[in-house]
Amino acid sequence: MKTIAATDARNRFGRLIDMAQSEPVRVQRRGRDVAVVLSSEEFRRLSEAASGRISPAVERLHAASAKRWAKVYKALAK
């Protein structure tokens, strides 16, 4: 991932956009990360990947919890 200073990002915004088309660009202010600029295509891909998916590990933990606490859940549902 490329890195650019916030001042350079502001002064060379067109270049920043061009850079973000090939890979995400980290924007730093005073040596600290403040933003990441990425292409709209990469944003769309990341959004689709994140929407509606639950980690298999989380699903296993939920199933184990539901099984373990089933009697409690049934009692509370009454």
PDB file of N, CA, C and O in Angstrom:
ATOM      1  N   MET A   1       0.851  -1.171   0.000  1.00  0.00           N
ATOM      2  CA  MET A   1       0.000   0.000   0.000  1.00  0.00           C
ATOM      3  C   MET A   1       0.894   1.230   0.000  1.00  0.00           C
ATOM      4  O   MET A   1       1.832   1.334   0.790  1.00  0.00           O
ATOM      5  N   LYS A   2       0.594   2.144  -0.884  1.00  0.00           N
ATOM      6  CA  LYS A   2       1.350   3.392  -0.965  1.00  0.00           C
ATOM      7  C   LYS A   2       0.876   4.334   0.137  1.00  0.00           C
ATOM      8  O   LYS A   2      -0.241   4.215   0.641  1.00  0.00           O
ATOM      9  N   THR A   3       1.746   5.271   0.498  1.00  0.00           N
ATOM     10  CA  THR A   3       1.441   6.244   1.533  1.00  0.00           C
ATOM     11  C   THR A   3       1.700   7.640   0.990  1.00  0.00           C
ATOM     12  O   THR A   3       2.658   7.864   0.250  1.00  0.00           O
ATOM     13  N   ILE A   4       0.824   8.588   1.373  1.00  0.00           N
ATOM     14  CA  ILE A   4       0.985   9.971   0.957  1.00  0.00           C
ATOM     15  C   ILE A   4       0.646  10.869   2.148  1.00  0.00           C
ATOM     16  O   ILE A   4      -0.231  10.547   2.950  1.00  0.00           O
ATOM     17  N   ALA A   5       1.345  11.988   2.254  1.00  0.00           N
ATOM     18  CA  ALA A   5       1.065  12.949   3.323  1.00  0.00           C
ATOM     19  C   ALA A   5      -0.248  13.658   3.024  1.00  0.00           C
ATOM     20  O   ALA A   5      -0.604  13.848   1.860  1.00  0.00           O
ATOM     21  N   ALA A   6      -0.967  14.048   4.066  1.00  0.00           N
ATOM     22  CA  ALA A   6      -2.261  14.711   3.894  1.00  0.00           C
ATOM     23  C   ALA A   6      -2.122  15.991   3.069  1.00  0.00           C
ATOM     24  O   ALA A   6      -2.975  16.282   2.231  1.00  0.00           O
ATOM     25  N   THR A   7      -1.069  16.744   3.298  1.00  0.00           N
ATOM     26  CA  THR A   7      -0.846  17.976   2.534  1.00  0.00           C
ATOM     27  C   THR A   7      -0.671  17.666   1.056  1.00  0.00           C
ATOM     28  O   THR A   7      -1.247  18.348   0.208  1.00  0.00           O
ATOM     29  N   ASP A   8       0.116  16.648   0.738  1.00  0.00           N
ATOM     30  CA  ASP A   8       0.307  16.255  -0.663  1.00  0.00           C
ATOM     31  C   ASP A   8      -1.000  15.743  -1.263  1.00  0.00           C
ATOM     32  O   ASP A   8      -1.289  16.000  -2.431  1.00  0.00           O
ATOM     33  N   ALA A   9      -1.783  15.027  -0.477  1.00  0.00           N
ATOM     34  CA  ALA A   9      -3.067  14.522  -0.965  1.00  0.00           C
ATOM     35  C   ALA A   9      -3.982  15.687  -1.337  1.00  0.00           C
ATOM     36  O   ALA A   9      -4.674  15.644  -2.354  1.00  0.00           O
ATOM     37  N   ARG A  10      -3.976  16.725  -0.503  1.00  0.00           N
ATOM     38  CA  ARG A  10      -4.812  17.899  -0.768  1.00  0.00           C
ATOM     39  C   ARG A  10      -4.310  18.649  -1.999  1.00  0.00           C
ATOM     40  O   ARG A  10      -5.097  19.036  -2.862  1.00  0.00           O
ATOM     41  N   ASN A  11      -2.999  18.851  -2.073  1.00  0.00           N
ATOM     42  CA  ASN A  11      -2.432  19.635  -3.167  1.00  0.00           C
ATOM     43  C   ASN A  11      -2.402  18.890  -4.497  1.00  0.00           C
ATOM     44  O   ASN A  11      -2.374  19.514  -5.557  1.00  0.00           O
ATOM     45  N   ARG A  12      -2.408  17.562  -4.448  1.00  0.00           N
ATOM     46  CA  ARG A  12      -2.319  16.744  -5.660  1.00  0.00           C
ATOM     47  C   ARG A  12      -3.459  15.727  -5.687  1.00  0.00           C
ATOM     48  O   ARG A  12      -3.240  14.527  -5.856  1.00  0.00           O
ATOM     49  N   PHE A  13      -4.665  16.229  -5.520  1.00  0.00           N
ATOM     50  CA  PHE A  13      -5.815  15.345  -5.400  1.00  0.00           C
ATOM     51  C   PHE A  13      -5.995  14.454  -6.635  1.00  0.00           C
ATOM     52  O   PHE A  13      -6.319  13.274  -6.503  1.00  0.00           O
ATOM     53  N   GLY A  14      -5.788  15.006  -7.816  1.00  0.00           N
ATOM     54  CA  GLY A  14      -5.915  14.218  -9.042  1.00  0.00           C
ATOM     55  C   GLY A  14      -4.941  13.053  -9.057  1.00  0.00           C
ATOM     56  O   GLY A  14      -5.293  11.946  -9.463  1.00  0.00           O
ATOM     57  N   ARG A  15      -3.708  13.304  -8.612  1.00  0.00           N
ATOM     58  CA  ARG A  15      -2.705  12.236  -8.533  1.00  0.00           C
ATOM     59  C   ARG A  15      -3.123  11.186  -7.518  1.00  0.00           C
ATOM     60  O   ARG A  15      -2.934   9.991  -7.746  1.00  0.00           O
ATOM     61  N   LEU A  16      -3.691  11.625  -6.394  1.00  0.00           N
ATOM     62  CA  LEU A  16      -4.164  10.690  -5.370  1.00  0.00           C
ATOM     63  C   LEU A  16      -5.227   9.755  -5.951  1.00  0.00           C
ATOM     64  O   LEU A  16      -5.194   8.546  -5.722  1.00  0.00           O
ATOM     65  N   ILE A  17      -6.152  10.318  -6.693  1.00  0.00           N
ATOM     66  CA  ILE A  17      -7.204   9.500  -7.314  1.00  0.00           C
ATOM     67  C   ILE A  17      -6.594   8.500  -8.294  1.00  0.00           C
ATOM     68  O   ILE A  17      -6.985   7.333  -8.324  1.00  0.00           O
ATOM     69  N   ASP A  18      -5.638   8.962  -9.090  1.00  0.00           N
ATOM     70  CA  ASP A  18      -4.972   8.051 -10.038  1.00  0.00           C
ATOM     71  C   ASP A  18      -4.245   6.932  -9.304  1.00  0.00           C
ATOM     72  O   ASP A  18      -4.300   5.778  -9.729  1.00  0.00           O
ATOM     73  N   MET A  19      -3.566   7.258  -8.210  1.00  0.00           N
ATOM     74  CA  MET A  19      -2.849   6.246  -7.430  1.00  0.00           C
ATOM     75  C   MET A  19      -3.811   5.209  -6.868  1.00  0.00           C
ATOM     76  O   MET A  19      -3.499   4.018  -6.838  1.00  0.00           O
ATOM     77  N   ALA A  20      -4.984   5.661  -6.420  1.00  0.00           N
ATOM     78  CA  ALA A  20      -5.960   4.769  -5.784  1.00  0.00           C
ATOM     79  C   ALA A  20      -6.586   3.789  -6.772  1.00  0.00           C
ATOM     80  O   ALA A  20      -7.182   2.794  -6.358  1.00  0.00           O
ATOM     81  N   GLN A  21      -6.462   4.053  -8.059  1.00  0.00           N
ATOM     82  CA  GLN A  21      -7.019   3.131  -9.053  1.00  0.00           C
ATOM     83  C   GLN A  21      -6.244   1.822  -9.107  1.00  0.00           C
ATOM     84  O   GLN A  21      -6.799   0.784  -9.470  1.00  0.00           O
ATOM     85  N   SER A  22      -4.961   1.866  -8.745  1.00  0.00           N
ATOM     86  CA  SER A  22      -4.156   0.645  -8.807  1.00  0.00           C
ATOM     87  C   SER A  22      -4.051  -0.068  -7.472  1.00  0.00           C
ATOM     88  O   SER A  22      -3.891  -1.288  -7.434  1.00  0.00           O
ATOM     89  N   GLU A  23      -4.140   0.679  -6.372  1.00  0.00           N
ATOM     90  CA  GLU A  23      -4.090   0.080  -5.036  1.00  0.00           C
ATOM     91  C   GLU A  23      -4.540   1.111  -4.011  1.00  0.00           C
ATOM     92  O   GLU A  23      -4.467   2.311  -4.276  1.00  0.00           O
ATOM     93  N   PRO A  24      -5.003   0.668  -2.844  1.00  0.00           N
ATOM     94  CA  PRO A  24      -5.383   1.623  -1.798  1.00  0.00           C
ATOM     95  C   PRO A  24      -4.191   2.500  -1.409  1.00  0.00           C
ATOM     96  O   PRO A  24      -3.042   2.058  -1.445  1.00  0.00           O
ATOM     97  N   VAL A  25      -4.482   3.749  -1.037  1.00  0.00           N
ATOM     98  CA  VAL A  25      -3.442   4.699  -0.662  1.00  0.00           C
ATOM     99  C   VAL A  25      -3.718   5.172   0.763  1.00  0.00           C
ATOM    100  O   VAL A  25      -4.806   5.658   1.070  1.00  0.00           O
ATOM    101  N   ARG A  26      -2.720   5.021   1.622  1.00  0.00           N
ATOM    102  CA  ARG A  26      -2.809   5.456   3.012  1.00  0.00           C
ATOM    103  C   ARG A  26      -2.465   6.948   3.065  1.00  0.00           C
ATOM    104  O   ARG A  26      -1.457   7.379   2.504  1.00  0.00           O
ATOM    105  N   VAL A  27      -3.308   7.730   3.744  1.00  0.00           N
ATOM    106  CA  VAL A  27      -3.054   9.158   3.909  1.00  0.00           C
ATOM    107  C   VAL A  27      -2.644   9.381   5.357  1.00  0.00           C
ATOM    108  O   VAL A  27      -3.327   8.954   6.289  1.00  0.00           O
ATOM    109  N   GLN A  28      -1.500  10.066   5.526  1.00  0.00           N
ATOM    110  CA  GLN A  28      -0.982  10.296   6.874  1.00  0.00           C
ATOM    111  C   GLN A  28      -0.877  11.785   7.166  1.00  0.00           C
ATOM    112  O   GLN A  28      -0.557  12.597   6.298  1.00  0.00           O
ATOM    113  N   ARG A  29      -1.160  12.109   8.416  1.00  0.00           N
ATOM    114  CA  ARG A  29      -0.968  13.461   8.917  1.00  0.00           C
ATOM    115  C   ARG A  29      -0.071  13.349  10.143  1.00  0.00           C
ATOM    116  O   ARG A  29      -0.390  12.641  11.099  1.00  0.00           O
ATOM    117  N   ARG A  30       1.038  14.048  10.104  1.00  0.00           N
ATOM    118  CA  ARG A  30       2.013  14.019  11.202  1.00  0.00           C
ATOM    119  C   ARG A  30       2.434  12.595  11.560  1.00  0.00           C
ATOM    120  O   ARG A  30       2.609  12.259  12.731  1.00  0.00           O
ATOM    121  N   GLY A  31       2.594  11.759  10.518  1.00  0.00           N
ATOM    122  CA  GLY A  31       3.066  10.399  10.714  1.00  0.00           C
ATOM    123  C   GLY A  31       2.019   9.402  11.171  1.00  0.00           C
ATOM    124  O   GLY A  31       2.334   8.232  11.387  1.00  0.00           O
ATOM    125  N   ARG A  32       0.773   9.846  11.322  1.00  0.00           N
ATOM    126  CA  ARG A  32      -0.299   8.933  11.750  1.00  0.00           C
ATOM    127  C   ARG A  32      -1.278   8.722  10.610  1.00  0.00           C
ATOM    128  O   ARG A  32      -1.586   9.649   9.861  1.00  0.00           O
ATOM    129  N   ASP A  33      -1.765   7.493  10.485  1.00  0.00           N
ATOM    130  CA  ASP A  33      -2.755   7.193   9.455  1.00  0.00           C
ATOM    131  C   ASP A  33      -4.061   7.908   9.782  1.00  0.00           C
ATOM    132  O   ASP A  33      -4.564   7.811  10.902  1.00  0.00           O
ATOM    133  N   VAL A  34      -4.610   8.629   8.801  1.00  0.00           N
ATOM    134  CA  VAL A  34      -5.886   9.317   8.999  1.00  0.00           C
ATOM    135  C   VAL A  34      -6.956   8.872   8.015  1.00  0.00           C
ATOM    136  O   VAL A  34      -8.146   9.081   8.254  1.00  0.00           O
ATOM    137  N   ALA A  35      -6.543   8.260   6.907  1.00  0.00           N
ATOM    138  CA  ALA A  35      -7.529   7.828   5.913  1.00  0.00           C
ATOM    139  C   ALA A  35      -6.886   6.825   4.957  1.00  0.00           C
ATOM    140  O   ALA A  35      -5.664   6.707   4.862  1.00  0.00           O
ATOM    141  N   VAL A  36      -7.753   6.120   4.263  1.00  0.00           N
ATOM    142  CA  VAL A  36      -7.322   5.249   3.167  1.00  0.00           C
ATOM    143  C   VAL A  36      -8.233   5.563   1.990  1.00  0.00           C
ATOM    144  O   VAL A  36      -9.457   5.558   2.122  1.00  0.00           O
ATOM    145  N   VAL A  37      -7.632   5.836   0.847  1.00  0.00           N
ATOM    146  CA  VAL A  37      -8.390   6.136  -0.366  1.00  0.00           C
ATOM    147  C   VAL A  37      -8.274   4.924  -1.280  1.00  0.00           C
ATOM    148  O   VAL A  37      -7.180   4.414  -1.523  1.00  0.00           O
ATOM    149  N   LEU A  38      -9.434   4.466  -1.787  1.00  0.00           N
ATOM    150  CA  LEU A  38      -9.417   3.324  -2.683  1.00  0.00           C
ATOM    151  C   LEU A  38     -10.394   3.547  -3.815  1.00  0.00           C
ATOM    152  O   LEU A  38     -11.282   4.394  -3.732  1.00  0.00           O
ATOM    153  N   SER A  39     -10.223   2.793  -4.854  1.00  0.00           N
ATOM    154  CA  SER A  39     -11.077   2.935  -6.030  1.00  0.00           C
ATOM    155  C   SER A  39     -12.507   2.526  -5.694  1.00  0.00           C
ATOM    156  O   SER A  39     -12.747   1.779  -4.745  1.00  0.00           O
ATOM    157  N   SER A  40     -13.442   3.025  -6.481  1.00  0.00           N
ATOM    158  CA  SER A  40     -14.843   2.661  -6.254  1.00  0.00           C
ATOM    159  C   SER A  40     -15.057   1.168  -6.483  1.00  0.00           C
ATOM    160  O   SER A  40     -15.891   0.552  -5.820  1.00  0.00           O
ATOM    161  N   GLU A  41     -14.317   0.589  -7.408  1.00  0.00           N
ATOM    162  CA  GLU A  41     -14.429  -0.851  -7.668  1.00  0.00           C
ATOM    163  C   GLU A  41     -13.964  -1.664  -6.450  1.00  0.00           C
ATOM    164  O   GLU A  41     -14.604  -2.645  -6.071  1.00  0.00           O
ATOM    165  N   GLU A  42     -12.858  -1.253  -5.852  1.00  0.00           N
ATOM    166  CA  GLU A  42     -12.354  -1.957  -4.669  1.00  0.00           C
ATOM    167  C   GLU A  42     -13.326  -1.792  -3.497  1.00  0.00           C
ATOM    168  O   GLU A  42     -13.557  -2.735  -2.740  1.00  0.00           O
ATOM    169  N   PHE A  43     -13.890  -0.596  -3.351  1.00  0.00           N
ATOM    170  CA  PHE A  43     -14.877  -0.367  -2.296  1.00  0.00           C
ATOM    171  C   PHE A  43     -16.089  -1.269  -2.491  1.00  0.00           C
ATOM    172  O   PHE A  43     -16.573  -1.872  -1.533  1.00  0.00           O
ATOM    173  N   ARG A  44     -16.584  -1.366  -3.727  1.00  0.00           N
ATOM    174  CA  ARG A  44     -17.730  -2.225  -4.034  1.00  0.00           C
ATOM    175  C   ARG A  44     -17.416  -3.680  -3.694  1.00  0.00           C
ATOM    176  O   ARG A  44     -18.237  -4.376  -3.096  1.00  0.00           O
ATOM    177  N   ARG A  45     -16.216  -4.135  -4.081  1.00  0.00           N
ATOM    178  CA  ARG A  45     -15.820  -5.512  -3.811  1.00  0.00           C
ATOM    179  C   ARG A  45     -15.771  -5.787  -2.314  1.00  0.00           C
ATOM    180  O   ARG A  45     -16.261  -6.818  -1.853  1.00  0.00           O
ATOM    181  N   LEU A  46     -15.184  -4.876  -1.559  1.00  0.00           N
ATOM    182  CA  LEU A  46     -15.094  -5.048  -0.109  1.00  0.00           C
ATOM    183  C   LEU A  46     -16.478  -5.012   0.545  1.00  0.00           C
ATOM    184  O   LEU A  46     -16.758  -5.785   1.462  1.00  0.00           O
ATOM    185  N   SER A  47     -17.335  -4.116   0.071  1.00  0.00           N
ATOM    186  CA  SER A  47     -18.685  -4.021   0.617  1.00  0.00           C
ATOM    187  C   SER A  47     -19.479  -5.296   0.381  1.00  0.00           C
ATOM    188  O   SER A  47     -20.167  -5.784   1.278  1.00  0.00           O
ATOM    189  N   GLU A  48     -19.381  -5.832  -0.826  1.00  0.00           N
ATOM    190  CA  GLU A  48     -20.098  -7.068  -1.133  1.00  0.00           C
ATOM    191  C   GLU A  48     -19.559  -8.235  -0.309  1.00  0.00           C
ATOM    192  O   GLU A  48     -20.323  -9.088   0.143  1.00  0.00           O
ATOM    193  N   ALA A  49     -18.259  -8.269  -0.120  1.00  0.00           N
ATOM    194  CA  ALA A  49     -17.656  -9.354   0.655  1.00  0.00           C
ATOM    195  C   ALA A  49     -18.091  -9.298   2.113  1.00  0.00           C
ATOM    196  O   ALA A  49     -18.229 -10.334   2.765  1.00  0.00           O
ATOM    197  N   ALA A  50     -18.305  -8.096   2.621  1.00  0.00           N
ATOM    198  CA  ALA A  50     -18.648  -7.946   4.036  1.00  0.00           C
ATOM    199  C   ALA A  50     -20.141  -8.091   4.311  1.00  0.00           C
ATOM    200  O   ALA A  50     -20.530  -8.424   5.430  1.00  0.00           O
ATOM    201  N   SER A  51     -20.968  -7.849   3.323  1.00  0.00           N
ATOM    202  CA  SER A  51     -22.409  -7.850   3.574  1.00  0.00           C
ATOM    203  C   SER A  51     -22.966  -9.261   3.662  1.00  0.00           C
ATOM    204  O   SER A  51     -22.788 -10.077   2.758  1.00  0.00           O
ATOM    205  N   GLY A  52     -23.637  -9.526   4.757  1.00  0.00           N
ATOM    206  CA  GLY A  52     -24.354 -10.770   4.909  1.00  0.00           C
ATOM    207  C   GLY A  52     -23.524 -11.985   5.260  1.00  0.00           C
ATOM    208  O   GLY A  52     -24.091 -13.058   5.466  1.00  0.00           O
ATOM    209  N   ARG A  53     -22.263 -11.874   5.336  1.00  0.00           N
ATOM    210  CA  ARG A  53     -21.442 -13.037   5.656  1.00  0.00           C
ATOM    211  C   ARG A  53     -21.131 -13.081   7.137  1.00  0.00           C
ATOM    212  O   ARG A  53     -20.802 -12.071   7.759  1.00  0.00           O
ATOM    213  N   ILE A  54     -21.242 -14.264   7.675  1.00  0.00           N
ATOM    214  CA  ILE A  54     -20.885 -14.493   9.071  1.00  0.00           C
ATOM    215  C   ILE A  54     -19.746 -15.496   9.077  1.00  0.00           C
ATOM    216  O   ILE A  54     -19.784 -16.505   8.372  1.00  0.00           O
ATOM    217  N   SER A  55     -18.759 -15.214   9.862  1.00  0.00           N
ATOM    218  CA  SER A  55     -17.594 -16.080   9.945  1.00  0.00           C
ATOM    219  C   SER A  55     -18.013 -17.485  10.379  1.00  0.00           C
ATOM    220  O   SER A  55     -18.851 -17.626  11.269  1.00  0.00           O
ATOM    221  N   PRO A  56     -17.451 -18.517   9.772  1.00  0.00           N
ATOM    222  CA  PRO A  56     -17.754 -19.882  10.194  1.00  0.00           C
ATOM    223  C   PRO A  56     -17.435 -20.116  11.671  1.00  0.00           C
ATOM    224  O   PRO A  56     -18.124 -20.887  12.340  1.00  0.00           O
ATOM    225  N   ALA A  57     -16.406 -19.462  12.175  1.00  0.00           N
ATOM    226  CA  ALA A  57     -16.061 -19.608  13.591  1.00  0.00           C
ATOM    227  C   ALA A  57     -17.172 -19.049  14.469  1.00  0.00           C
ATOM    228  O   ALA A  57     -17.512 -19.637  15.495  1.00  0.00           O
ATOM    229  N   VAL A  58     -17.735 -17.917  14.067  1.00  0.00           N
ATOM    230  CA  VAL A  58     -18.833 -17.319  14.827  1.00  0.00           C
ATOM    231  C   VAL A  58     -20.063 -18.228  14.762  1.00  0.00           C
ATOM    232  O   VAL A  58     -20.759 -18.403  15.762  1.00  0.00           O
ATOM    233  N   GLU A  59     -20.324 -18.793  13.611  1.00  0.00           N
ATOM    234  CA  GLU A  59     -21.462 -19.708  13.477  1.00  0.00           C
ATOM    235  C   GLU A  59     -21.302 -20.925  14.388  1.00  0.00           C
ATOM    236  O   GLU A  59     -22.266 -21.352  15.023  1.00  0.00           O
ATOM    237  N   ARG A  60     -20.090 -21.486  14.458  1.00  0.00           N
ATOM    238  CA  ARG A  60     -19.848 -22.634  15.344  1.00  0.00           C
ATOM    239  C   ARG A  60     -20.038 -22.250  16.806  1.00  0.00           C
ATOM    240  O   ARG A  60     -20.644 -23.001  17.571  1.00  0.00           O
ATOM    241  N   LEU A  61     -19.530 -21.098  17.195  1.00  0.00           N
ATOM    242  CA  LEU A  61     -19.696 -20.644  18.579  1.00  0.00           C
ATOM    243  C   LEU A  61     -21.163 -20.423  18.913  1.00  0.00           C
ATOM    244  O   LEU A  61     -21.615 -20.772  20.003  1.00  0.00           O
ATOM    245  N   HIS A  62     -21.902 -19.847  17.983  1.00  0.00           N
ATOM    246  CA  HIS A  62     -23.331 -19.616  18.210  1.00  0.00           C
ATOM    247  C   HIS A  62     -24.068 -20.944  18.361  1.00  0.00           C
ATOM    248  O   HIS A  62     -24.904 -21.084  19.253  1.00  0.00           O
ATOM    249  N   ALA A  63     -23.775 -21.910  17.513  1.00  0.00           N
ATOM    250  CA  ALA A  63     -24.434 -23.218  17.591  1.00  0.00           C
ATOM    251  C   ALA A  63     -24.135 -23.897  18.918  1.00  0.00           C
ATOM    252  O   ALA A  63     -25.029 -24.474  19.537  1.00  0.00           O
ATOM    253  N   ALA A  64     -22.891 -23.833  19.357  1.00  0.00           N
ATOM    254  CA  ALA A  64     -22.519 -24.440  20.636  1.00  0.00           C
ATOM    255  C   ALA A  64     -23.227 -23.748  21.794  1.00  0.00           C
ATOM    256  O   ALA A  64     -23.687 -24.405  22.728  1.00  0.00           O
ATOM    257  N   SER A  65     -23.313 -22.430  21.732  1.00  0.00           N
ATOM    258  CA  SER A  65     -23.993 -21.673  22.793  1.00  0.00           C
ATOM    259  C   SER A  65     -25.485 -21.993  22.816  1.00  0.00           C
ATOM    260  O   SER A  65     -26.069 -22.191  23.882  1.00  0.00           O
ATOM    261  N   ALA A  66     -26.092 -22.042  21.642  1.00  0.00           N
ATOM    262  CA  ALA A  66     -27.524 -22.350  21.573  1.00  0.00           C
ATOM    263  C   ALA A  66     -27.811 -23.733  22.138  1.00  0.00           C
ATOM    264  O   ALA A  66     -28.802 -23.925  22.843  1.00  0.00           O
ATOM    265  N   LYS A  67     -26.958 -24.684  21.835  1.00  0.00           N
ATOM    266  CA  LYS A  67     -27.140 -26.040  22.356  1.00  0.00           C
ATOM    267  C   LYS A  67     -26.959 -26.070  23.873  1.00  0.00           C
ATOM    268  O   LYS A  67     -27.741 -26.695  24.590  1.00  0.00           O
ATOM    269  N   ARG A  68     -25.934 -25.395  24.344  1.00  0.00           N
ATOM    270  CA  ARG A  68     -25.625 -25.402  25.779  1.00  0.00           C
ATOM    271  C   ARG A  68     -26.723 -24.726  26.601  1.00  0.00           C
ATOM    272  O   ARG A  68     -27.073 -25.190  27.686  1.00  0.00           O
ATOM    273  N   TRP A  69     -27.255 -23.639  26.079  1.00  0.00           N
ATOM    274  CA  TRP A  69     -28.224 -22.845  26.845  1.00  0.00           C
ATOM    275  C   TRP A  69     -29.666 -23.044  26.369  1.00  0.00           C
ATOM    276  O   TRP A  69     -30.524 -22.219  26.682  1.00  0.00           O
ATOM    277  N   ALA A  70     -29.954 -24.103  25.630  1.00  0.00           N
ATOM    278  CA  ALA A  70     -31.283 -24.329  25.064  1.00  0.00           C
ATOM    279  C   ALA A  70     -32.378 -24.336  26.129  1.00  0.00           C
ATOM    280  O   ALA A  70     -33.438 -23.746  25.921  1.00  0.00           O
ATOM    281  N   LYS A  71     -32.142 -24.992  27.263  1.00  0.00           N
ATOM    282  CA  LYS A  71     -33.163 -25.045  28.319  1.00  0.00           C
ATOM    283  C   LYS A  71     -33.451 -23.654  28.867  1.00  0.00           C
ATOM    284  O   LYS A  71     -34.603 -23.320  29.142  1.00  0.00           O
ATOM    285  N   VAL A  72     -32.435 -22.861  29.023  1.00  0.00           N
ATOM    286  CA  VAL A  72     -32.602 -21.492  29.539  1.00  0.00           C
ATOM    287  C   VAL A  72     -33.400 -20.667  28.538  1.00  0.00           C
ATOM    288  O   VAL A  72     -34.320 -19.945  28.923  1.00  0.00           O
ATOM    289  N   TYR A  73     -33.052 -20.770  27.241  1.00  0.00           N
ATOM    290  CA  TYR A  73     -33.758 -20.019  26.221  1.00  0.00           C
ATOM    291  C   TYR A  73     -35.246 -20.405  26.173  1.00  0.00           C
ATOM    292  O   TYR A  73     -36.117 -19.547  26.035  1.00  0.00           O
ATOM    293  N   LYS A  74     -35.514 -21.713  26.290  1.00  0.00           N
ATOM    294  CA  LYS A  74     -36.907 -22.164  26.272  1.00  0.00           C
ATOM    295  C   LYS A  74     -37.659 -21.644  27.486  1.00  0.00           C
ATOM    296  O   LYS A  74     -38.813 -21.233  27.367  1.00  0.00           O
ATOM    297  N   ALA A  75     -37.022 -21.657  28.652  1.00  0.00           N
ATOM    298  CA  ALA A  75     -37.678 -21.150  29.872  1.00  0.00           C
ATOM    299  C   ALA A  75     -37.954 -19.655  29.754  1.00  0.00           C
ATOM    300  O   ALA A  75     -39.009 -19.184  30.180  1.00  0.00           O
ATOM    301  N   LEU A  76     -37.036 -18.925  29.194  1.00  0.00           N
ATOM    302  CA  LEU A  76     -37.217 -17.477  29.039  1.00  0.00           C
ATOM    303  C   LEU A  76     -38.286 -17.147  28.009  1.00  0.00           C
ATOM    304  O   LEU A  76     -38.931 -16.102  28.095  1.00  0.00           O
ATOM    305  N   ALA A  77     -38.476 -18.028  27.042  1.00  0.00           N
ATOM    306  CA  ALA A  77     -39.452 -17.785  25.974  1.00  0.00           C
ATOM    307  C   ALA A  77     -40.886 -17.963  26.449  1.00  0.00           C
ATOM    308  O   ALA A  77     -41.817 -17.499  25.792  1.00  0.00           O
ATOM    309  N   LYS A  78     -41.074 -18.629  27.581  1.00  0.00           N
ATOM    310  CA  LYS A  78     -42.445 -18.886  28.075  1.00  0.00           C
ATOM    311  C   LYS A  78     -43.076 -17.629  28.591  1.00  0.00           C
ATOM    312  O   LYS A  78     -44.221 -17.653  29.043  1.00  0.00           O
TER     313      LYS A  78
END
